Amino acid sequence: MTIVDRNPSIEDFKAAATAFLDTQFERRSDEAFEWGKGDDRVGVLEEKSPDEEAIELAEAKAFKASEFDAGFGWITGPSEYGGSSLSAAHERAYREISSEYATPNQSMFGIGLGMVAPTILAHAIPEVRERYLRSMHRGDIVGCQLFSEPIAGSDLAGIQTKAVLDGDEWIVTGQKVWTSGAHYSDIGEIITRTDPEKPKHRGLTMLLVDMHAPGVEIRPLRQMTGGASFNEVFFDEVRVPTSHLLGDVDGGWSVALTTLMNERAAIGGGGGGVGTMSMTRFIELAKFLGCADDPITRQRLADIYIRGSVARFTNLRAMAKIRLGQLPGPEMSIAKLALTENMSLISQLLGEMLGPRMIADTGEWGTYAWNEFVLGVPGMRIAGGTDEVMRNIVGERVLGLPKEPKPA
Ligand SMILES: Cc1cc2nc3c(=O)[nH]c(=O)nc-3n(C[C@H](O)[C@H](O)[C@H](O)COP(=O)(O)OP(=O)(O)OC[C@H]3O[C@@H](n4cnc5c(N)ncnc54)[C@H](O)[C@@H]3O)c2cc1C
């Protein structure tokens, strides 16, 4: 059944969504959490073996396809590209309902759908939108973000990967780094330098590159948590059709800003530090360790919960602005900063509560497992713009402080 053609009321839509999810998945709830039962992993970054990852990806793709075919895959998207052309209220209703079900992990689609697809919709020509948006939202293909380079992260405009025009193709040569999910991605949004003579924010061009094209080499990077969720990606004269341009030639900086705003929104909306289920886990951990009655610990747990909620609401405010067609502003940076600050508070409290259990794996359920979370938090403080860069944005754009001096 598809709800695409009939512009349903929210109530009918909710009923259809519930019927769709009921046929496939169990409901999950906080009450269902039982200390000592099930998987005790609480990671921030993805820490899977290649086999686990392949299974998860296959499950996620199968779910995404069924969700899309039923009309719930891209609820607010334009129907010409496979969306259901429904309102943001329908979207919110579906998110709320689907979060109650034990659906497969969808995190591998986060960058593609949260950042690359909105950029394609905003900046690609209709043929390219037609070619990729439907299959991205159906989960048939996965996208990644190819921005950072060894010498250009916060100073993104300093990238050196070059693209040279050759007839109706761009030839891309250079190196990217920290590319999350490149190893299972099919397309990548890549920022390149097309005119080295222009000032660095100009002369940049955004392209959509086939990650399976000849000349693309992907090497995993192992992180301190043990996993390898991101990569170095090398481009050796990789050919990209000129139709796969995003925005204007030498106008890549403003395209990058679209993607980065969506990135901060995606990260800032990530549950305020620990998702609802993990907050339950966190409280159960305090009980297990006998700290739940300690007034200081209780106060800190409440503080973390409140800060998490504020981060979420700040993000919702920014998302509402986007839906009204307004440019998201510094709310994105505030939400991202609020999230990572909260994660640091969580890490600190975890360390104090767990003590040696944080670093010694005795096989006890639900204690050492938090080590993965704590080791992942510094990465979150860097990804999508570092805390320091976010503070600069808030200082300059919200508080009106003088701009930071630029190096010569
Ligand atoms: C988990 C994770 C996933 C990532 N995924 C991707 C991805 O998929 N695609 C991608 O392209 N990139 C990705 N990145 C890279 C990320 O975008 C960069 O790491 C980030 O932008 C910072 O750049 P950098 O590492 O070069 O650090 P640098 O920019 O060199 O910063 C080093 C230090 O200097 C500080 N600093 C820099 N500039 C200023 C300033 N103006 N004022 C004050 N302090 C400053 C920084 O805060 C930081 O502490 C990922 C990173 C992480 C951790």
The ligand as an SDF file (V2000), in Angstrom:
LIG
                    3D

 53 58  0  0  0  0  0  0  0  0999 V2000
   33.9520   10.9790   13.8120 C   0  0  0  0  0  0  0  0  0  0  0  0
   34.3750   11.8220   12.6650 C   0  0  0  0  0  0  0  0  0  0  0  0
   33.7690   11.6770   11.4290 C   0  0  0  0  0  0  0  0  0  0  0  0
   34.1540   12.4700   10.3620 C   0  0  0  0  0  0  0  0  0  0  0  0
   33.5580   12.2590    9.1410 N   0  0  0  0  0  0  0  0  0  0  0  0
   33.9310   13.0200    8.1040 C   0  0  0  0  0  0  0  0  0  0  0  0
   33.3630   12.8010    6.8140 C   0  0  0  0  0  0  0  0  0  0  0  0
   32.5410   11.9040    6.6170 O   0  0  0  0  0  0  0  0  0  0  0  0
   33.7750   13.5700    5.7870 N   0  0  0  0  0  0  0  0  0  0  0  0
   34.6950   14.5690    5.9450 C   0  0  0  0  0  0  0  0  0  0  0  0
   34.9860   15.2580    4.9830 O   0  0  0  0  0  0  0  0  0  0  0  0
   35.2650   14.8000    7.1500 N   0  0  0  0  0  0  0  0  0  0  0  0
   34.9160   14.0460    8.2250 C   0  0  0  0  0  0  0  0  0  0  0  0
   35.4940   14.2480    9.4470 N   0  0  0  0  0  0  0  0  0  0  0  0
   36.5460   15.2500    9.5620 C   0  0  0  0  0  0  0  0  0  0  0  0
   36.1260   16.5140   10.3230 C   0  0  0  0  0  0  0  0  0  0  0  0
   35.2400   17.2830    9.5520 O   0  0  0  0  0  0  0  0  0  0  0  0
   37.4070   17.2730   10.6670 C   0  0  0  0  0  0  0  0  0  0  0  0
   38.1770   16.4460   11.5050 O   0  0  0  0  0  0  0  0  0  0  0  0
   37.1040   18.5760   11.3640 C   0  0  0  0  0  0  0  0  0  0  0  0
   36.5430   19.4970   10.4720 O   0  0  0  0  0  0  0  0  0  0  0  0
   38.3700   19.1990   11.9900 C   0  0  0  0  0  0  0  0  0  0  0  0
   39.3850   19.2850   11.0640 O   0  0  0  0  0  0  0  0  0  0  0  0
   40.8520   18.7200   11.3660 P   0  0  0  0  0  0  0  0  0  0  0  0
   40.7170   17.3250   11.8520 O   0  0  0  0  0  0  0  0  0  0  0  0
   41.6900   18.9910   10.1770 O   0  0  0  0  0  0  0  0  0  0  0  0
   41.3830   19.5760   12.6110 O   0  0  0  0  0  0  0  0  0  0  0  0
   42.0000   21.0400   12.5350 P   0  0  0  0  0  0  0  0  0  0  0  0
   41.1180   21.9130   11.7350 O   0  0  0  0  0  0  0  0  0  0  0  0
   43.4260   20.9490   12.1360 O   0  0  0  0  0  0  0  0  0  0  0  0
   41.9020   21.4740   14.0510 O   0  0  0  0  0  0  0  0  0  0  0  0
   42.8680   21.1020   15.0260 C   0  0  0  0  0  0  0  0  0  0  0  0
   42.5450   21.8320   16.3240 C   0  0  0  0  0  0  0  0  0  0  0  0
   42.6340   23.2550   16.1100 O   0  0  0  0  0  0  0  0  0  0  0  0
   41.4230   23.8970   16.5100 C   0  0  0  0  0  0  0  0  0  0  0  0
   41.1190   25.0110   15.5980 N   0  0  0  0  0  0  0  0  0  0  0  0
   41.1550   24.9880   14.2470 C   0  0  0  0  0  0  0  0  0  0  0  0
   40.7710   26.1680   13.7560 N   0  0  0  0  0  0  0  0  0  0  0  0
   40.4660   26.9610   14.8050 C   0  0  0  0  0  0  0  0  0  0  0  0
   40.0100   28.3070   14.9540 C   0  0  0  0  0  0  0  0  0  0  0  0
   39.7730   29.0590   13.8770 N   0  0  0  0  0  0  0  0  0  0  0  0
   39.7990   28.7780   16.2060 N   0  0  0  0  0  0  0  0  0  0  0  0
   40.0270   28.0040   17.3100 C   0  0  0  0  0  0  0  0  0  0  0  0
   40.4670   26.7210   17.2290 N   0  0  0  0  0  0  0  0  0  0  0  0
   40.6930   26.2220   16.0150 C   0  0  0  0  0  0  0  0  0  0  0  0
   40.3770   22.8290   16.3710 C   0  0  0  0  0  0  0  0  0  0  0  0
   39.2410   23.0980   17.1970 O   0  0  0  0  0  0  0  0  0  0  0  0
   41.1220   21.5710   16.8230 C   0  0  0  0  0  0  0  0  0  0  0  0
   41.1260   21.4960   18.2180 O   0  0  0  0  0  0  0  0  0  0  0  0
   35.1520   13.4550   10.5240 C   0  0  0  0  0  0  0  0  0  0  0  0
   35.7780   13.6180   11.7760 C   0  0  0  0  0  0  0  0  0  0  0  0
   35.4030   12.7980   12.8170 C   0  0  0  0  0  0  0  0  0  0  0  0
   36.0990   12.9800   14.1340 C   0  0  0  0  0  0  0  0  0  0  0  0
  1  2  1  0
  2  3  1  0
  2 52  2  0
  3  4  2  0
  4  5  1  0
  4 50  1  0
  5  6  2  0
  6  7  1  0
  6 13  1  0
  7  8  2  0
  7  9  1  0
  9 10  1  0
 10 11  2  0
 10 12  1  0
 12 13  2  0
 13 14  1  0
 14 15  1  0
 14 50  1  0
 15 16  1  0
 16 17  1  0
 16 18  1  0
 18 19  1  0
 18 20  1  0
 20 21  1  0
 20 22  1  0
 22 23  1  0
 23 24  1  0
 24 25  2  0
 24 26  1  0
 24 27  1  0
 27 28  1  0
 28 29  2  0
 28 30  1  0
 28 31  1  0
 31 32  1  0
 32 33  1  0
 33 34  1  0
 33 48  1  0
 34 35  1  0
 35 36  1  0
 35 46  1  0
 36 37  1  0
 36 45  1  0
 37 38  2  0
 38 39  1  0
 39 40  1  0
 39 45  2  0
 40 41  1  0
 40 42  2  0
 42 43  1  0
 43 44  2  0
 44 45  1  0
 46 47  1  0
 46 48  1  0
 48 49  1  0
 50 51  2  0
 51 52  1  0
 52 53  1  0
M  END
$$$$
